[in-house]
Amino acid sequence: MSRTRTSLLAALALVAGASGAALTTQPASAAAAAVPCTVDYKVQNQWDTGFTAAVTVTNNAAAKSSWSVKWSYAGNQKITSGWNAKLSQSGTAVTAANESYNGSLATGASVSFGFNGTYSGTNAVPTTFTLDGVTCNVDGGGSGGGGGGGGGTGSRVDNPYAGAKVYVNPEWSAKAAAEPGGSRISNQPTGVWLDRIAAIDGVGGGMGLRAHLDEALKQKGSSEEVVQLVIYDLPGRDCAALASNGELGPTEIDKYKTQFIDPIAAILSDPKYASLRIVNTIEIDSLPNLVTNTGSRATATPNCDTMLANGNYVKGVGYALAKLGAIPNVYNYLDAGHHGWLGWDDNFAPAANLFKQAATSEGATVDDVQGFITNTANYSALKENNFTINDTVNGTSVRQSKWVDWNRYVDELSFAQAFRNQLVSVGFNSSIGMLIDTSRNGWGGTARPTGPGAKTSVDTYVDGGRYDRRIHIGNWCNQAGAGLGERPQASPAAGIDAYVWMKPPGESDGSSSAIPNDEGKGFDRMCDPTYTGNARNGNNLSGALPNAPLSGHWFSAQFQQLMQNAYPPLP
């Protein structure tokens, strides 16, 4: 609490005491009613020519359905971008008006917004603010980070995972701990999935976004803390997989912006959370679908052709990157599929170009992208040690095996490192880092090969030695035989920011049969163990486990299998 606020409340307390009021039973908003509003203006981060500021306005007057905050600068400060308010500037005069989603401001309630700006010389804090024309008390001001757990100035570091703890989701942890043997991994950090609008406030009595961030502050203590979020609700989401279809139709881009991304940004930009390192996985699967499942390709689907034509995947990702990337302690990692999806020559470079297009649309720039994540919710082996892409058998390249099928990569680590170089070559910052989801790609257990396969043919060599035991690399739903992979860890290899468990182990990929639901989730035959396939998996069996619930729901049998087949093995 600043000296200004302390002095003000002390004075009010003296007045209340003199009049016989019981201060302990009087709400703070009533005690502060003599001051119609307060403004807390903080410079969170400042460099030679620019700065990031956060403003919190508290309304002590009558409730409002809309609001407008105004101030003037003494110097040459210019606002360049902002969030959670409509910001305009004329000369030195600035106006910040409410967005459509945060106009309501009750008595005693606060609203926060922020912005980036430029300056030269000095960057003095404004001395006078008005709320709807009424002058407010100025609380504090100056430089400093947000509250909540100490440390953190809101400025980004190169690798958010380095030197930081990572948030353990208590809801997932409780489910894991309740399973026989689950306490061995229930303290591992996993992603928090925001996969529909309702998830922002919490579904079915569960934790919403603010509740997770508040819990993260408790776990943080005086250390650095990463919170991992999955932002996943694009219109026409995941156009080639019915199990992960979302609630928004192909044309509902405005609803995505105003009812999903904007409210998330409003919460993440609360100065209370400025000391957290918030890692966002941005919209898994959708952009890669535009590369591989459109046009004249055998794998094309009408839904993916629609999303390519209307541009709403690109627009939605661009908007999310711009809005969330404007928050100084947020780190955006864009989904980059996996090696068994984008590792072929005709997908590799086009994917990087498409990602650059998305990252420079709707006001986003490459500076809004801190990295990319591969293998999210997938099963591709981290490192195949028993063969390489350069091996040959009787003069036949491994690339000609049925399993590799002319792919340029045989595992996730080699793909992620190479794709990072490709992304930098098309204009992404050279500082970007990669994440690899290792939650379900361990492939351990008794069936794990101990050495190369027989050199009878290139197929016996590859199939006999590969850790990944899927029937086909295109199989993605609740795979039989899978195991937990490497435990989450920071900076495990060159160019890799972290191995993560972004997909919480034990949460289903999709139901084995049609299940009526209000979550927008369809039934995908790739989750049916009797399904004999399509062009995207070479018309093979799906390899899925039976009796699976809806995607995201707890699947005990899968969780037990993942522990049994963990590699490295569990103690």
C-alpha positions, 0 to 999 in steps of 0.5 A: 500500500502506498503512502498516499493511500495509507494517509487517506485511509488513516484520515478517514478512520479518524473521521469515522472514529470521531463520529462513533462509526464502527470501522470494522463493520463498514465496507471499504467502499463506504469508508472511501466514499468521500473520495469519488474515485482513486487511480493507481498508475504504475510504470511496470517496465521502462527502457530507453525510449519506451515503457509499459504502464498499468492503471487501476481505477476504483469507483467509490461513487454510484455504480456505472454502466460505462466509464471514461478515464482522462489524464494529460502528460507533462512530457512527450509520452505517446501511447502506441498500443493498449489492452482492456480499454479503448485508448485515444490521445490528442496531443498530451491528453489521453482518454481511456474508455471501457471495452464492451466487456468491462463497462460495468463498474459497481460502487467500490469496484475496480477496473484495470487496463494497460498500455505501451508507450514511447517517450524521450527525456523524462517519463513523469507520472501524470498528477491528475486523473478524472473518472467521467469528469470527476477528479480522482485521488492518485494512489502511489504512482511511479515504477514497480511491479504488480502485487502478489507474491513478490518479485517480478517487474512484468518484463520478459526473460529469455526463457520463462521456465529457467529458474522458475517453479511451474504451477501444479493444477490442484484439480488435476493433482487431486484426480491423479493422487486418487488413482492407485500409484498416482501420488508418484506424479500428482505433484507434476505441473500440467496445462490449464485448458481454456477450451470454451468461454465458460472455462474462464469463470469455471465449469461445474463448480470448478476453478476458473482462470482467476482461481488458478492464478490466485492459487499460483500466487500462493504456490509462488511464494518468493520464487518465480512461477510459470503458469501454463494455459492452453488457449483453445476455442477458435471458430470452427476449431480443429476442422479435421477432428470431430472429437475436439470440435469447439463451441463456436461456428466457423463464422463466429470470429467476433464472438471469439474475440469479444467473449473469449480472448478479451475477457482472458486478456482482462484477467491476465493484465490485472496488476495482481498477477504481474509477478507470474510468468504466464505461458500461453499455448495458442490454439493447438491443431488448427493452423496445421490443418490449413497446411495439410487438410485443404485443397486438392490433398487426399486428406482435405475436409470441407470444414478445413476448406471453409476455414482456409477460405474465410481466414478466421483461423489466421485472424483468430490466432493473430488477434489472440497473439496481439491482445495477449502479447501486449501484456508484459508478463505473458509468453505466447507459444504458438502450436506447431503440430508435430513431426508426424504432421509437418515433418514432410518437405511439402508441409515444413516450409509452408507451415512456417510461412502460414505461422508468420502470416498469422503472427503478423495479422490483426495487429500482431507482430513477431514480437508477440511470439516467444516460441512454439510448442510441438507434440501438444496432446500427441504421442510422437517419441522424443528421441528414436535412438535405434535408427536415424533418418540417414540410415539405410538397409540394403541400400534402401533409405529409412525414409522409404520405410512404411513408418517414416514414409518419406518424412524428413524427421523420425522424432520430436526433438530433431523436428523441433530444433530444425523447425525452430531454424526454419521459423527464424529464417522466415522472420521470427525472432532468433530468441524464440524457444521451443516447448515439447509436450512429453506428457504421453510420448514415453513408450516404455514398459515391457514392449520397449525395444532395447536395440535396432530391428533386424536388417531383413528389410528397411521395415523390419529395421525401423519397426523392430527398433522404434519406441513409438508403437502406434499402428500409424503415425497419424493415429492421435486418439487415446493410443494403446501402449503409450506411456508418460514421457520425460518429466517437465524440465527447463532447458533440456536441449539446444533451442528447447525452452522446456519439456512440458506436460501441457496435456494433463495425463489421464484426460481423454482425447475423445470418446470411443462412441457417441456421447450426447454433451453440451460442450460442442464435442462430436464423435470422431471415429479415430477414437473408436478402436474398431475404426479401420481408418481414413486417408490421414492414417493410411486407412489403418486401425485407429489404435485407440483404447476402448471405453473412453469418455469425452475429450478432457474428461478423466480416463482412469484406464488411460492414466494407469496405462501411462504410468505403467509404460512411463519412460523414464520409468516411475519409481 
